[in-house]
Amino acid sequence: MTARHRLLAILVAAVWGGNFLFIHIGLEHFPPLFLAGLRMLVIAVPTLLFVPRPQVKLRWLIGYGLGFGTIQFVFLFVAMDVGMPTGLASLVLQASAPFTVLLGAVLLRERLSARQAAGIGLAVAGLLAIAVARAQAAALLPLLLTLIGALGWAFGNLCSRLAAPPKPMQLTLWMCVIPPIPLFGMSFLTEGAGAGIHALGEAFTPAGLPGLASVLYLSVFATVLGSGIWTWLMRRYPAGVVAPYSLLVPVVGIALAFLVLDERPSVTELVAAAVIVGGVLLGTPRPARTAPDDVAGAPAPQADSTEPAVRTA
C-alpha cells in the first residue's frame, strides 16, 4: 500500500472515530433503529433520483447493504442505547478487522502471512481482555451486541470487495438504498410508529439541532466520505491489507469520548486498546515499491495474496 493510500485509510479512521460521538448525540434525540434508518434515508433518496446503479451483481450490492448498512448499525446503535460506552464501542466494533481478515482467508482464499496472523492475534487478545472485564462488571450484553455489529461490518467488507465496482462511490451510495426498509420496519415493530416521527419533528427546533447535526455527520461524512474511500481501498487491495486500519478508529473514538463526554476508560481497557493498536501496526504489511507515476484513481488488477495490487507504468 502506498503512503498516499495509507493516509486515506487513516483519514477514514479519523472520520469513523468521530462517528461514535455523533451516534451518542443522535441517540439523545432519536430512537436507535429510527436513527439508523434516517441516516441511510438521507443518502438513499438523492441516490435513487440522481445516481446510476453501479454495474455490479445484485447479490453483492444487497449483501453490502445488509452487512455494512443494516446489521452493523442495528446492533451498534442498540448496544450504545442500552449502555455501551461511546469510547468502548469505538474499540470493540473494530473486531470487524480480524473478522474480515479471517473471512477473507476462508471465503476468498487470501493468504494470511505469519506477521498478519500475529497482529490479528494481538488484536483478538485485546478484545478478549475487554470482554472479560465487561463480564465481571455485569455489562456483557452491550458488548455482545457490538461484536455482532462488527461481524456485519466484516460481511459487508467482503461483499464490497467481491462486487469489484468500476466506480466505488456509486456502490457506496447505492448500498444506502438497501437498509432503510428493514431499519424502519424494525423501528416500527419495536419502537412504535410515532416515536421516530415525533423525534424528527423535534429535530427542527433549537433544542433538536444537535440531533439533526448528528444525522448529517453520520450520513455525509461517515457514510459517503468514509465508506466511499474505504470501498475504493477495498477494491484496490486485498481485504487483509485494508481492514486492519479500522483498528485505528478507537484512538479517535476513545479520545473524543474522554474530552467531550468525560468517559474515563479503566486501566484494563486502556491496556487492551494499546494491544489492539499494536496488533494493527504489526498486522499491516510493509508498503510495496511503486512507480513514481502511480495514479490513485487508476484501476488496479485483482490480487489473491496479501501483497497489494498496484498499477505501474
N, C-alpha and C positions, 0 to 999 in steps of 0.2 A: 504494500500500500504506500503510495507516495505521500510526502509531507503535506501537500495540499489537501489530499483526501483525508488524512488523519485530522487536520484542522476542522474539516467539515464534520467529521464524526464527533469531535469534541464540542463543536457548536451545537449539534443536536443534543448532546448530553446536557449542556447548559440550559437549553430551552426546555427539555423534558424535566430537568431538575426543578425549574420554576413552576412546572406544571402542577406539582403536588401542593404548593402553596395556594394556587388558584383553585384547585379542586376543593381544598379546605374552605376557602372563601365561598365558593359556589354552593357547597353543602350547607352553609349557614342560611341560604336563601331559597334553595330548591330541594325537593326530594331527590335521592341519589339516582334512581333509574330515569326519572324525568330529565335531570341534568345531563345524564349521559346521552339520552336521545336528542335533547336540544342541541348539544354540542355538535352532533353529526348532522342534524337537520339544517343548521345554518349553512353548511357546506353543500349538502345534498341538493337543495333546491336550485341554486345557481348552476351547479354541475349538470343537472338534468336539462336545464334550459340552454346552456351555452357551451358545454364541453363535449366533444365527440367521445363516444365509448371507446375505451382502449382496445387495441387489437390483440386480445389475449383470450385464452379459453375461459369460458364462463365459470367452470368449476373452481379455477384458481382465484378469480375475482370474488366469487361468493365465499370461498374459504378464507381469503384475506379479510373480507369484511366481517365475517363471523368470528374469526380468531382474534384479529387485532382490534377491530372496532366494536365487537359485541361482548364476547366472553371476557376479554381483558377488563373492560370498563364496568361491566355488570359487577364483577366480583371485587374490583378495586374500590369502586365508589361505595358499594355496600360495606366493605370492610372498614373504610375510613368513617363511614356514617355510624358504625357500631363500635367504634373505639380504637381503630388502628391509628397510632400517632403519625402525623404527617411525614416527619423525617424518617421514621422507621419504615413507613410504606414505600418511600423512595428507595430504600435499601433492599427490602425483601422482594419487591417487584423485579429486581434485577436477576432473580433466579431464571428469568427468561433467557439469559445468556447461556448458562450451562444447559438449559433445556434445549435451546436452539442448536447448540453445537452437537449435543448428543443425538437429537432428532436428525440433524444433517448427516451425521455419521451413519445412523441406522437406515434412514429412508433414502438419502441421496448418495450414500456411499462416499462421502467426503472423508479423506484420510485425516486422521487426528494424530498430530505429532506428539512426541513424549513431552515436549515443552508445553504445548497447549493442554495436554491432559493434566500436567502438574498444576498449571494455573487454574484450570477448572476445578481440580480437586481442592485447592486452597479456597476458592470462592464457595464451594459447597460446604466446606468445613466452617467457614464463617457464618453461612446461613443456618447450619445446624446449631451453632452456638446461640444464635438469636432464638431459634425455636425452643431450645432447652430453657433459656432464660424466660421466655414468654410463657411457657408451660408452667413454670414454677410460680409465675405471677397470676395464674388462672386467667390468662387472656389469650388463649391459643386460637379461638375461633377466628378473630380478625386476621391472624397470621395465616391460617389455612386458606381463608378466602382470598387473601392477597397472592398466595402461591398458585392457586387455581387461575387467577388472573394472569400470572406470569406464564403459565402453561398456554393460555390462549394467545398471548403475545408471541410465544415461540412458534406456535402453529401458524399464525399469520405471517411471521417472518419467512417460513419455508414456502408458504403459498405465494408470497410476493416474489420470491426468487424463482419458483417454478413457472410463474406467469411470464417471466422474462419480457417485460413490456418494452417496446421500442421507445415509448415516451413515458417514463416512470411517473411524472406528475399526473398524467391522465389516470393511471391506475390508482394513485393516492386519492385523487378526488372522487373517482367512481367507487372506491372502497367505502366512502362515506354514504353512498346511496343504500347500501345493504342494511346497516344497523338500525335506522330509525323505526322501522315497522316492528321488529322484535323488541326493541327497547321500550317504545311507547306502549306496546301490548303488555309487556311485563309490568310497566308502571301503572297501567290502568287496572290490572288484576290485583296488584299488591299495595299500591299507594293510593288508589282511588282516582276517580275521573276528575274531581275538582281540585285536588291538592296542587297539581302541577300548573293548571290554568290560573289558579289564584296566585301562586308564586310568580308566574310570568307577568301578571298584571302589576304586582308589587315591584317588579324589577324596573319599571319605568317611572318610579318615584325616586326622590332624592335618597331615601334610605336604602333602596334596592339597587342603586347604581353599581356598588361593588360586585353584586351578583351578576349583573349584566356584563361588567368588565371581565369577570372570570369566564363567562361563556365565550366572549370574543377572543380572549387569550387561548383558551383550550381549543377553539376552532381554528383560528388563523395561524397562530404561532406553533402550538404544539402539534396540531394535525397537519395543516397544509405545509408549513415550512419544515417542521421537524420530520414528519413522516415522508414528505416528498424527497428530502435529501437522503433519508435513511433507505427508502426504496431504491433510489438511484445507486447507492453504495452496495446494497444487497444484490442488485442486478449486475454490478461490475465485478464484485469479489465473492468468493465462497462465503457461506454463512459463518463458518468458524473464524474468518478474518474480521468481519464487521461486528458480529454480535457482542464480543467482549467489551466493546466500547460503551455499551449500555451500562456497564458496571460503574462507570464514572458519574452516572446520574446522581447517586446518593451523596456525593461530595457536595453538590449544589443543594440538593434537597434537604439534607441534614443542616447545612449551614444556614439556609433561609429559615427553616423551622426554628432554629436556635435564635436567630437575630430578630425575627418578626413575631413568632409565636411563643418565644421563651421556652421551647421544648428542650429539656436537658437529658440527653441520652445517658444511659448507665455506662459504667466502665466496660461491662461485657459487650454492650452494643458498639462502643467506640473501638474496642479491640477487634471485634468482628468486622466492623466497617473497614478498618485498616487491612485486615487479612483479605477481604473481598477485593479491595482496590489493588492490593499486591497481586492477587490472582489474575486480574485483568492485565496488569503490566507484564506478568510472566507469560500469560497465555496468548499475548498478541504477537504474531510473527514479526520478525525483523523486516523493515522495508526492503523491497526489491529494487535493484537498479533499473532506472527507466531512462529512455532517451530524453534529451532536453526539450524536444518539441512535443512531448506527451500532452495531449489535449484532454481536459477534464470531461468535456461533453461528448467525446468521441465514443462510438460503440466499441465494446471490447468482447473478445471471444469468451465463451463459457469455459470454466475450469472445473476439473474434477478433484483437484487436490487442494491442500491448504495454501499453496502458493498463489498469490493474486494474479489474475489475468490482466495484463497491461497491453496497451497499444504502443507499438514502436514504429518508427518511420520505415 
